Amino acid sequence: MDRIAQLDAIISQFDLSTHPFYVEWREGTLPVERLREYAAEYARFIDTVDEGWDRIGEPKYGEIEREHERLWSRFQLEIAAGRYEPNPSIDTLVSAARNSFKSKPEAVGALYAFEAQQPETAQSKLDGLTRHYSISEAGREYFKVHAKDIAEAVLLKTYIEALSDGEFARAKTACAVLCAAMWGALDGVYYQAA
């Protein structure tokens, strides 16, 4: 199995579009209060992604991610996401991301875990917001931008192929760690309110 297929196999085990949180969001059955908590808490993870791009030497993408943080803030404002007690599962996700973004091989693997799923999950969330929640165009912009954005995953594939075998092993571990942490973050918000 080639390198990309190995990472994609890990990602498929943690396919975020199948998580009950995203399923209910897509179907419009997710209570708005859970959506608000997610928006407020998940922002802490969104705010780390630029660090990964900067670490691998792609400051242009780091700047794009900082702009995406602003788009996420619009979404938070639109749904009136307030402040919440820090969720331990989001703490874990933020720690996993920040630890992965400390070195290039791990950053490549962790970024791929996030960016490879981003278009599908963004489209799913956008569909749910459009059909079931009263969210303006400005509030949906983050998801519109990401629903068609495959450039990051394509670029990361070139980085993955350029890694040494030892570096790839580290990237693969980081991919698995971040996938599990992203799934766990959704669990933490979804089941905490149950």
N, CA, C and O of each residue as an XYZ file, in Angstrom:
776
protein
N       0.854     -1.175      0.000
C       0.000      0.000      0.000
C       0.901      1.241      0.000
O       1.838      1.336      0.793
N       0.607      2.194     -0.903
C       1.441      3.386     -0.949
C       1.155      4.290      0.249
O       0.223      4.050      1.016
N       1.964      5.321      0.392
C       1.888      6.167      1.578
C       0.536      6.867      1.733
O      -0.038      6.888      2.822
N       0.041      7.427      0.656
C      -1.228      8.157      0.738
C      -2.347      7.193      1.094
O      -3.220      7.519      1.899
N      -2.324      6.015      0.503
C      -3.347      5.009      0.813
C      -3.278      4.613      2.289
O      -4.315      4.388      2.914
N      -2.077      4.527      2.850
C      -1.941      4.200      4.271
C      -2.584      5.276      5.144
O      -3.300      4.967      6.097
N      -2.324      6.537      4.812
C      -2.924      7.623      5.589
C      -4.435      7.683      5.383
O      -5.191      7.916      6.326
N      -4.863      7.473      4.147
C      -6.305      7.494      3.876
C      -7.030      6.365      4.610
O      -8.185      6.521      5.008
N      -6.357      5.236      4.788
C      -6.960      4.124      5.538
C      -7.144      4.511      7.005
O      -8.152      4.159      7.618
N      -6.190      5.223      7.561
C      -6.330      5.706      8.942
C      -7.493      6.682      9.027
O      -8.340      6.576      9.914
N      -7.530      7.627      8.105
C      -8.584      8.639      8.099
C      -9.958      8.003      7.975
O     -10.909      8.441      8.622
N     -10.066      6.979      7.150
C     -11.379      6.339      6.956
C     -11.892      5.680      8.238
O     -13.101      5.524      8.412
N     -10.988      5.296      9.129
C     -11.410      4.733     10.419
C     -12.036      5.798     11.316
O     -12.786      5.481     12.239
N     -11.724      7.050     11.040
C     -12.230      8.181     11.821
C     -12.953      9.165     10.905
O     -12.775     10.378     11.020
N     -13.761      8.640     10.004
C     -14.477      9.468      9.028
C     -15.452     10.375      9.772
O     -16.515      9.935     10.209
N     -15.079     11.640      9.910
C     -15.864     12.571     10.711
C     -17.281     12.760     10.179
O     -18.189     13.079     10.946
N     -17.478     12.569      8.888
C     -18.828     12.748      8.333
C     -19.803     11.694      8.846
O     -21.016     11.849      8.698
N     -19.284     10.620      9.449
C     -20.164      9.573      9.993
C     -20.407      9.739     11.496
O     -21.193      8.994     12.083
N     -19.740     10.708     12.116
C     -19.935     10.914     13.552
C     -21.362     11.413     13.801
O     -21.860     12.241     13.039
N     -22.028     10.925     14.855
C     -23.412     11.355     15.118
C     -23.575     12.874     15.204
O     -24.624     13.400     14.832
N     -22.564     13.578     15.684
C     -22.645     15.041     15.769
C     -22.840     15.646     14.379
O     -23.732     16.468     14.173
N     -21.999     15.234     13.427
C     -22.103     15.779     12.074
C     -23.330     15.240     11.344
O     -23.925     15.946     10.531
N     -23.711     14.003     11.625
C     -24.922     13.449     11.005
C     -26.139     14.271     11.427
O     -26.958     14.651     10.590
N     -26.253     14.544     12.726
C     -27.393     15.337     13.205
C     -27.334     16.767     12.677
O     -28.369     17.358     12.371
N     -26.145     17.319     12.571
C     -25.991     18.663     12.010
C     -26.525     18.676     10.580
O     -27.318     19.541     10.209
N     -26.079     17.706      9.788
C     -26.492     17.607      8.383
C     -28.001     17.441      8.263
O     -28.621     17.985      7.349
N     -28.595     16.682      9.193
C     -30.032     16.402      9.143
C     -30.874     17.480      9.817
O     -32.101     17.460      9.721
N     -30.224     18.418     10.495
C     -30.952     19.497     11.150
C     -31.546     19.127     12.490
O     -32.399     19.849     13.006
N     -31.115     18.016     13.065
C     -31.648     17.582     14.362
C     -30.698     17.899     15.523
O     -31.001     17.596     16.677
N     -29.567     18.499     15.217
C     -28.623     18.880     16.263
C     -29.147     20.143     16.939
O     -29.379     21.149     16.268
N     -29.337     20.106     18.258
C     -29.815     21.305     18.946
C     -28.843     22.479     18.758
O     -27.625     22.299     18.773
N     -29.392     23.656     18.585
C     -28.578     24.847     18.341
C     -27.587     25.085     19.481
O     -26.477     25.558     19.240
N     -27.966     24.768     20.703
C     -27.048     24.986     21.821
C     -25.787     24.133     21.678
O     -24.696     24.586     22.025
N     -25.921     22.903     21.172
C     -24.729     22.069     20.951
C     -23.875     22.650     19.824
O     -22.645     22.623     19.883
N     -24.546     23.174     18.799
C     -23.832     23.818     17.697
C     -23.063     25.038     18.204
O     -21.935     25.289     17.780
N     -23.676     25.785     19.104
C     -23.001     26.952     19.683
C     -21.764     26.538     20.480
O     -20.697     27.135     20.341
N     -21.919     25.515     21.309
C     -20.778     25.072     22.103
C     -19.649     24.588     21.198
O     -18.481     24.911     21.418
N     -20.008     23.813     20.180
C     -19.015     23.336     19.216
C     -18.292     24.515     18.570
O     -17.063     24.526     18.494
N     -19.053     25.509     18.103
C     -18.454     26.656     17.422
C     -17.478     27.382     18.336
O     -16.394     27.775     17.906
N     -17.859     27.558     19.589
C     -17.000     28.261     20.539
C     -15.751     27.452     20.865
O     -14.642     27.987     20.865
N     -15.927     26.189     21.137
C     -14.821     25.343     21.563
C     -13.910     24.942     20.403
O     -12.688     24.957     20.550
N     -14.484     24.584     19.257
C     -13.695     24.130     18.115
C     -12.821     25.257     17.568
O     -11.816     25.004     16.904
N     -13.205     26.493     17.848
C     -12.395     27.644     17.437
C     -10.976     27.523     17.990
O     -10.019     27.969     17.357
N     -10.844     26.926     19.160
C      -9.511     26.778     19.759
C      -8.619     25.893     18.899
O      -7.410     26.113     18.823
N      -9.216     24.885     18.247
C      -8.446     24.046     17.322
C      -8.190     24.789     16.011
O      -7.069     24.778     15.502
N      -9.208     25.425     15.472
C      -9.053     26.174     14.224
C      -7.888     27.160     14.347
O      -7.152     27.393     13.389
N      -7.738     27.724     15.524
C      -6.684     28.712     15.763
C      -5.271     28.108     15.771
O      -4.292     28.851     15.839
N      -5.148     26.792     15.704
C      -3.818     26.165     15.703
C      -3.342     25.785     14.305
O      -2.144     25.583     14.106
N      -4.235     25.685     13.346
C      -3.890     25.100     12.042
C      -2.792     25.899     11.334
O      -1.945     25.317     10.656
N      -2.800     27.199     11.484
C      -1.760     28.018     10.848
C      -0.365     27.617     11.329
O       0.599     27.711     10.570
N      -0.250     27.168     12.585
C       1.049     26.761     13.131
C       1.646     25.603     12.335
O       2.852     25.559     12.093
N       0.789     24.669     11.932
C       1.257     23.530     11.144
C       1.802     23.957      9.795
O       2.856     23.491      9.363
N       1.073     24.851      9.130
C       1.523     25.327      7.814
C       2.816     26.125      7.935
O       3.717     25.992      7.108
N       2.899     26.949      8.964
C       4.137     27.693      9.172
C       5.300     26.741      9.422
O       6.402     26.963      8.920
N       5.062     25.676     10.199
C       6.124     24.719     10.537
C       6.682     24.031      9.291
O       7.887     23.795      9.203
N       5.820     23.710      8.335
C       6.330     22.982      7.158
C       6.893     23.924      6.097
O       7.312     23.486      5.026
N       6.898     25.224      6.406
C       7.507     26.178      5.484
C       6.551     26.713      4.432
O       6.968     27.054      3.325
N       5.271     26.787      4.772
C       4.262     27.311      3.849
C       3.537     28.494      4.502
O       2.358     28.392      4.841
N       4.251     29.622      4.677
C       3.631     30.758      5.358
C       2.411     31.319      4.628
O       1.522     31.896      5.255
N       2.367     31.152      3.314
C       1.194     31.618      2.563
C      -0.060     30.888      3.050
O      -1.110     31.503      3.235
N       0.058     29.580      3.254
C      -1.089     28.812      3.760
C      -1.360     29.131      5.229
O      -2.504     29.083      5.681
N      -0.301     29.455      5.968
C      -0.499     29.890      7.353
C      -1.344     31.154      7.402
O      -2.238     31.287      8.237
N      -1.049     32.079      6.497
C      -1.836     33.318      6.446
C      -3.279     33.042      6.015
O      -4.214     33.651      6.533
N      -3.448     32.135      5.081
C      -4.813     31.750      4.663
C      -5.574     31.188      5.858
O      -6.750     31.496      6.051
N      -4.905     30.368      6.655
C      -5.571     29.802      7.829
C      -5.936     30.882      8.846
O      -6.961     30.779      9.520
N      -5.112     31.906      8.960
C      -5.463     33.008      9.861
C      -6.708     33.740      9.350
O      -7.526     34.205     10.144
N      -6.848     33.840      8.039
C      -8.075     34.413      7.474
C      -9.258     33.487      7.763
O     -10.362     33.959      8.033
N      -9.035     32.193      7.708
C     -10.109     31.238      8.002
C     -10.549     31.338      9.461
O     -11.716     31.106      9.774
N      -9.621     31.681     10.351
C      -9.995     31.917     11.752
C     -11.009     33.053     11.836
O     -11.948     32.995     12.630
N     -10.820     34.079     11.023
C     -11.755     35.203     11.007
C     -13.120     34.770     10.459
O     -14.162     35.208     10.946
N     -13.098     33.907      9.444
C     -14.365     33.382      8.908
C     -15.087     32.549      9.967
O     -16.308     32.620     10.100
N     -14.318     31.761     10.717
C     -14.920     30.963     11.794
C     -15.540     31.887     12.842
O     -16.611     31.591     13.372
N     -14.882     32.990     13.141
C     -15.423     33.952     14.103
C     -16.766     34.506     13.641
O     -17.659     34.742     14.456
N     -16.906     34.710     12.343
C     -18.203     35.160     11.809
C     -19.286     34.122     12.061
O     -20.414     34.457     12.424
N     -18.926     32.850     11.863
C     -19.869     31.757     12.128
C     -20.268     31.773     13.602
O     -21.450     31.665     13.928
N     -19.295     31.905     14.481
C     -19.581     31.957     15.924
C     -20.537     33.110     16.248
O     -21.503     32.935     16.990
N     -20.264     34.258     15.698
C     -21.097     35.434     15.939
C     -22.512     35.210     15.422
O     -23.492     35.557     16.081
N     -22.600     34.629     14.247
C     -23.899     34.394     13.605
C     -24.803     33.506     14.449
O     -26.010     33.733     14.522
N     -24.220     32.499     15.083
C     -25.071     31.586     15.865
C     -25.079     31.932     17.351
O     -25.606     31.178     18.170
N     -24.492     33.075     17.689
C     -24.462     33.561     19.070
C     -23.772     32.571     20.007
O     -24.268     32.265     21.091
N     -22.614     32.079     19.558
C     -21.826     31.165     20.393
C     -21.161     31.976     21.487
O     -20.356     32.865     21.207
N     -21.491     31.676     22.717
C     -20.914     32.394     23.852
C     -19.655     31.726     24.349
O     -18.980     31.009     23.610
N     -19.351     31.966     25.592
C     -18.199     31.320     26.229
C     -18.688     30.082     26.961
O     -19.766     30.072     27.556
N     -17.883     29.056     26.904
C     -18.218     27.797     27.560
C     -17.054     27.376     28.428
O     -15.912     27.782     28.214
N     -17.363     26.566     29.397
C     -16.314     25.945     30.208
C     -15.460     25.108     29.252
O     -16.009     24.350     28.453
N     -14.136     25.227     29.316
C     -13.302     24.442     28.398
C     -13.642     22.950     28.450
O     -13.734     22.350     29.521
N     -13.822     22.383     27.283
C     -14.173     20.971     27.160
C     -12.878     20.153     27.124
O     -12.015     20.423     26.289
N     -12.723     19.163     28.005
C     -11.476     18.385     28.038
C     -11.141     17.715     26.704
O      -9.966     17.574     26.366
N     -12.148     17.306     25.953
C     -11.853     16.660     24.672
C     -11.304     17.654     23.654
O     -10.500     17.289     22.796
N     -11.736     18.908     23.749
C     -11.172     19.941     22.875
C      -9.761     20.283     23.349
O      -8.877     20.544     22.534
N      -9.551     20.283     24.672
C      -8.188     20.473     25.198
C      -7.245     19.426     24.608
O      -6.123     19.740     24.212
N      -7.713     18.177     24.555
C      -6.901     17.090     24.008
C      -6.595     17.330     22.536
O      -5.462     17.136     22.094
N      -7.596     17.748     21.781
C      -7.394     18.030     20.356
C      -6.381     19.156     20.161
O      -5.471     19.039     19.340
N      -6.534     20.227     20.898
C      -5.612     21.362     20.780
C      -4.193     20.925     21.142
O      -3.238     21.302     20.463
N      -4.051     20.142     22.198
C      -2.719     19.644     22.590
C      -2.131     18.738     21.520
O      -0.947     18.844     21.198
N      -2.946     17.849     20.969
C      -2.470     16.951     19.912
C      -1.995     17.746     18.708
O      -0.951     17.447     18.129
N      -2.766     18.760     18.332
C      -2.382     19.585     17.182
C      -1.082     20.332     17.473
O      -0.139     20.282     16.683
N      -1.040     21.016     18.597
C       0.152     21.824     18.910
C       1.405     20.944     19.031
O       2.482     21.337     18.582
N       1.269     19.772     19.628
C       2.420     18.869     19.729
C       2.858     18.388     18.348
O       4.053     18.307     18.065
N       1.902     18.074     17.500
C       2.227     17.620     16.139
C       2.877     18.729     15.323
O       3.730     18.461     14.477
N       2.481     19.963     15.571
C       2.975     21.075     14.775
C       4.357     21.565     15.219
O       4.836     22.592     14.738
N       4.990     20.836     16.129
C       6.322     21.226     16.594
C       7.438     20.741     15.676
O       8.553     21.262     15.730
N       7.151     19.748     14.832
C       8.170     19.258     13.901
C       7.529     18.985     12.544
O       6.339     18.684     12.447
N       8.338     19.096     11.512
C       7.807     19.030     10.154
C       7.127     17.697      9.809
O       6.006     17.726      9.303
N       7.740     16.534     10.054
C       7.056     15.292      9.667
C       5.702     15.126     10.353
O       4.717     14.755      9.713
N       5.657     15.400     11.650
C       4.400     15.282     12.380
C       3.379     16.308     11.885
O       2.190     16.010     11.779
N       3.854     17.514     11.584
C       2.952     18.549     11.072
C       2.332     18.122      9.744
O       1.143     18.337      9.511
N       3.134     17.522      8.883
C       2.620     17.063      7.591
C       1.521     16.019      7.803
O       0.462     16.101      7.181
N       1.764     15.051      8.667
C       0.767     14.000      8.914
C      -0.489     14.526      9.561
O      -1.593     14.140      9.175
N      -0.344     15.401     10.539
C      -1.504     15.958     11.240
C      -2.314     16.868     10.321
O      -3.544     16.810     10.309
N      -1.627     17.701      9.558
C      -2.349     18.567      8.611
C      -3.121     17.735      7.600
O      -4.254     18.066      7.252
N      -2.505     16.653      7.129
C      -3.204     15.810      6.154
C      -4.457     15.192      6.786
O      -5.494     15.094      6.131
N      -4.368     14.785      8.030
C      -5.538     14.211      8.722
C      -6.707     15.185      8.703
O      -7.858     14.781      8.535
N      -6.409     16.465      8.876
C      -7.441     17.503      8.896
C      -7.863     17.909      7.488
O      -9.052     17.917      7.170
N      -6.892     18.243      6.651
C      -7.200     18.811      5.334
C      -7.828     17.794      4.377
O      -8.623     18.175      3.518
N      -7.490     16.524      4.508
C      -8.063     15.513      3.612
C      -9.567     15.340      3.846
O     -10.301     14.990      2.922
N     -10.023     15.581      5.071
C     -11.450     15.431      5.388
C     -12.232     16.736      5.228
O     -13.458     16.732      5.119
N     -11.508     17.837      5.216
C     -12.145     19.143      5.276
C     -13.193     19.405      4.182
O     -14.281     19.877      4.514
N     -12.925     19.124      2.898
C     -13.950     19.434      1.891
C     -15.275     18.692      2.124
O     -16.348     19.288      2.028
N     -15.195     17.404      2.427
C     -16.427     16.629      2.627
C     -17.187     17.074      3.870
O     -18.406     17.240      3.830
N     -16.472     17.267      4.970
C     -17.173     17.672      6.189
C     -17.715     19.092      6.065
O     -18.803     19.389      6.558
N     -16.958     19.970      5.406
C     -17.434     21.343      5.224
C     -18.701     21.374      4.374
O     -19.635     22.116      4.676
N     -18.733     20.575      3.319
C     -19.928     20.526      2.472
C     -21.125     19.986      3.249
O     -22.237     20.498      3.122
N     -20.896     18.966      4.040
C     -21.954     18.382      4.859
C     -22.517     19.403      5.839
O     -23.732     19.532      5.990
N     -21.623     20.124      6.498
C     -22.059     21.133      7.469
C     -22.750     22.301      6.766
O     -23.736     22.840      7.269
N     -22.229     22.685      5.604
C     -22.852     23.754      4.832
C     -24.267     23.361      4.417
O     -25.192     24.169      4.504
N     -24.431     22.125      3.968
C     -25.767     21.643      3.586
C     -26.725     21.723      4.770
O     -27.862     22.172      4.628
N     -26.260     21.288      5.931
C     -27.102     21.338      7.123
C     -27.460     22.759      7.512
O     -28.610     23.043      7.848
N     -26.484     23.652      7.468
C     -26.754     25.053      7.817
C     -27.741     25.688      6.844
O     -28.637     26.430      7.246
N     -27.566     25.389      5.567
C     -28.416     25.986      4.539
C     -29.853     25.495      4.640
O     -30.795     26.274      4.490
N     -30.015     24.219      4.891
C     -31.359     23.626      4.884
C     -32.102     23.768      6.206
O     -33.328     23.878      6.218
N     -31.381     23.766      7.309
C     -32.060     23.602      8.600
C     -31.835     24.699      9.637
O     -32.557     24.768     10.631
N     -30.850     25.546      9.415
C     -30.543     26.564     10.418
C     -30.579     27.945      9.750
O     -30.219     28.078      8.580
N     -30.995     28.931     10.464
C     -31.090     30.295      9.927
C     -29.734     30.979     10.046
O     -29.477     31.719     10.996
N     -28.881     30.723      9.075
C     -27.532     31.267      9.071
C     -27.340     32.067      7.784
O     -27.657     31.588      6.696
N     -26.829     33.268      7.914
C     -26.625     34.132      6.748
C     -25.471     33.626      5.880
O     -24.741     32.709      6.255
N     -25.332     34.252      4.710
C     -24.206     33.942      3.819
C     -22.874     34.155      4.539
O     -21.969     33.327      4.438
N     -22.761     35.267      5.266
C     -21.514     35.560      5.988
C     -21.219     34.489      7.031
O     -20.062     34.121      7.229
N     -22.239     33.994      7.689
C     -22.058     32.960      8.693
C     -21.680     31.614      8.112
O     -21.076     30.785      8.792
N     -22.036     31.394      6.852
C     -21.725     30.123      6.176
C     -20.432     30.167      5.369
O     -20.013     29.149      4.817
N     -19.799     31.328      5.296
C     -18.646     31.516      4.411
C     -17.501     30.550      4.702
O     -16.891     30.028      3.768
N     -17.197     30.301      5.975
C     -16.113     29.367      6.312
C     -16.335     28.023      5.612
O     -15.402     27.444      5.055
N     -17.555     27.543      5.644
C     -17.866     26.220      5.086
C     -17.887     26.251      3.563
O     -17.489     25.279      2.921
N     -18.344     27.346      2.983
C     -18.336     27.488      1.529
C     -16.911     27.458      0.993
O     -16.635     26.806     -0.014
N     -16.016     28.157      1.661
C     -14.615     28.191      1.241
C     -14.000     26.799      1.304
O     -13.279     26.398      0.390
N     -14.276     26.064      2.371
C     -13.632     24.765      2.572
C     -14.280     23.617      1.800
O     -13.639     22.592      1.569
N     -15.532     23.775      1.402
C     -16.220     22.686      0.704
C     -15.576     22.366     -0.644
O     -15.691     21.242     -1.133
N     -14.916     23.321     -1.234
C     -14.303     23.106     -2.548
C     -12.778     23.161     -2.493
O     -12.116     23.165     -3.531
N     -12.230     23.202     -1.302
C     -10.798     23.428     -1.135
C     -10.027     22.121     -1.012
O      -9.930     21.541      0.069
N      -9.485     21.671     -2.130
C      -8.681     20.443     -2.110
C      -7.187     20.743     -2.265
O      -6.357     19.837     -2.187
N      -6.848     22.018     -2.483
C      -5.457     22.379     -2.762
C      -4.510     21.983     -1.631
O      -3.402     21.509     -1.882
N      -4.950     22.179     -0.380
C      -4.062     21.862      0.736
C      -3.736     20.373      0.790
O      -2.576     19.997      0.958
N      -4.747     19.530      0.649
C      -4.507     18.081      0.693
C      -3.597     17.652     -0.456
O      -2.727     16.801     -0.270
N      -3.789     18.231     -1.636
C      -2.947     17.898     -2.786
C      -1.496     18.296     -2.504
O      -0.577     17.520     -2.764
N      -1.293     19.495     -1.976
C       0.064     19.937     -1.643
C       0.696     19.041     -0.589
O       1.868     18.681     -0.693
N      -0.079     18.684      0.419
C       0.464     17.837      1.481
C       0.901     16.473      0.952
O       1.849     15.885      1.473
N       0.233     15.971     -0.061
C       0.640     14.685     -0.653
C       2.069     14.765     -1.187
O       2.821     13.797     -1.079
N       2.450     15.904     -1.760
C       3.822     16.033     -2.260
C       4.817     16.034     -1.098
O       5.909     15.476     -1.209
N       4.441     16.652     -0.004
C       5.304     16.623      1.183
C       5.419     15.200      1.726
O       6.505     14.766      2.111
N       4.312     14.483      1.757
C       4.309     13.118      2.273
C       5.246     12.228      1.459
O       6.014     11.442      2.014
N       5.172     12.362      0.142
C       6.017     11.526     -0.725
C       7.497     11.866     -0.578
O       8.352     11.019     -0.835
N       7.809     13.091     -0.168
C       9.212     13.512     -0.036
C       9.831     13.132      1.303
O      11.040     13.284      1.477
N       9.046     12.646      2.245
C       9.575     12.270      3.558
C      10.432     11.016      3.464
O      10.188     10.153      2.621
N      11.424     10.918      4.321
C      12.171      9.659      4.431
C      11.243      8.618      5.068
O      10.168      8.962      5.559
N      11.653      7.363      5.059
C      10.815      6.317      5.663
C      10.582      6.585      7.146
O       9.466      6.421      7.640
N      11.631      6.997      7.858
C      11.486      7.293      9.282
C      10.563      8.480      9.518
O       9.738      8.468     10.431
N      10.711      9.494      8.692
C       9.831     10.661      8.814
C       8.386     10.303      8.496
O       7.456     10.795      9.136
N       8.208      9.439      7.498
C       6.845      9.027      7.161
C       6.201      8.273      8.326
O       5.016      8.457      8.606
N       6.975      7.430      9.002
C       6.430      6.713     10.166
C       5.940      7.711     11.215
O       4.896      7.503     11.832
N       6.685      8.777     11.413
C       6.265      9.813     12.364
C       5.019     10.554     11.865
O       4.114     10.856     12.643
N       4.983     10.839     10.575
C       3.810     11.516      9.998
C       2.567     10.643     10.121
O       1.473     11.132     10.401
N       2.752      9.359      9.909
C       1.630      8.415      9.992
C       1.075      8.362     11.417
O      -0.140      8.339     11.616
N       1.966      8.342     12.395
C       1.526      8.354     13.793
C       0.775      9.645     14.102
O      -0.274      9.612     14.746
N       1.299     10.776     13.650
C       0.640     12.066     13.889
C      -0.730     12.118     13.219
O      -1.673     12.684     13.773
N      -0.842     11.539     12.046
C      -2.127     11.471     11.360
C      -3.134     10.700     12.212
O      -4.270     11.141     12.390
N      -2.719      9.557     12.732
C      -3.610      8.739     13.559
C      -3.989      9.466     14.848
O      -5.146      9.438     15.269
N      -3.017     10.109     15.463
C      -3.276     10.821     16.718
C      -4.285     11.948     16.485
O      -5.233     12.101     17.255
N      -4.083     12.737     15.426
C      -4.991     13.855     15.194
C      -6.370     13.359     14.783
O      -7.374     13.938     15.197
N      -6.445     12.315     13.989
C      -7.751     11.754     13.624
C      -8.527     11.336     14.871
O      -9.703     11.667     15.020
N      -7.865     10.612     15.758
C      -8.521     10.165     16.993
C      -8.928     11.356     17.847
O     -10.000     11.346     18.453
N      -8.083     12.384     17.902
C      -8.392     13.561     18.714
C      -9.565     14.350     18.129
O     -10.391     14.873     18.878
N      -9.645     14.442     16.793
C     -10.776     15.145     16.175
C     -12.078     14.396     16.457
O     -13.096     15.009     16.778
N     -12.041     13.075     16.336
C     -13.229     12.258     16.644
C     -13.610     12.424     18.117
O     -14.780     12.602     18.454
N     -12.607     12.364     18.976
C     -12.846     12.514     20.405
C     -13.406     13.879     20.767
O     -14.214     13.991     21.689
N     -12.987     14.920     20.055
C     -13.516     16.262     20.300
C     -15.010     16.305     19.999
O     -15.784     16.905     20.744
N     -15.408     15.666     18.906
C     -16.842     15.603     18.590
C     -17.590     14.803     19.652
O     -18.682     15.190     20.067
N     -17.006     13.689     20.095
C     -17.618     12.918     21.186
C     -17.834     13.798     22.411
O     -18.897     13.777     23.032
N     -16.812     14.566     22.743
C     -16.869     15.382     23.951
C     -17.986     16.400     23.929
O     -18.644     16.622     24.945
N     -18.211     17.023     22.781
C     -19.296     18.002     22.674
C     -20.644     17.294     22.546
O     -21.635     17.725     23.137
N     -20.680     16.214     21.780
C     -21.943     15.523     21.499
C     -22.494     14.820     22.746
O     -23.661     14.994     23.095
N     -21.668     14.043     23.399
C     -22.153     13.233     24.517
C     -22.233     14.005     25.830
O     -22.982     13.625     26.730
N     -21.472     15.074     25.941
C     -21.541     15.880     27.171
C     -22.939     16.434     27.370
O     -23.421     16.528     28.499
N     -23.578     16.794     26.296
C     -24.910     17.419     26.391
C     -26.025     16.388     26.451
O     -27.185     16.743     26.660
N     -25.689     15.120     26.271
C     -26.724     14.078     26.220
C     -27.318     13.809     27.599
O     -28.201     12.962     27.737
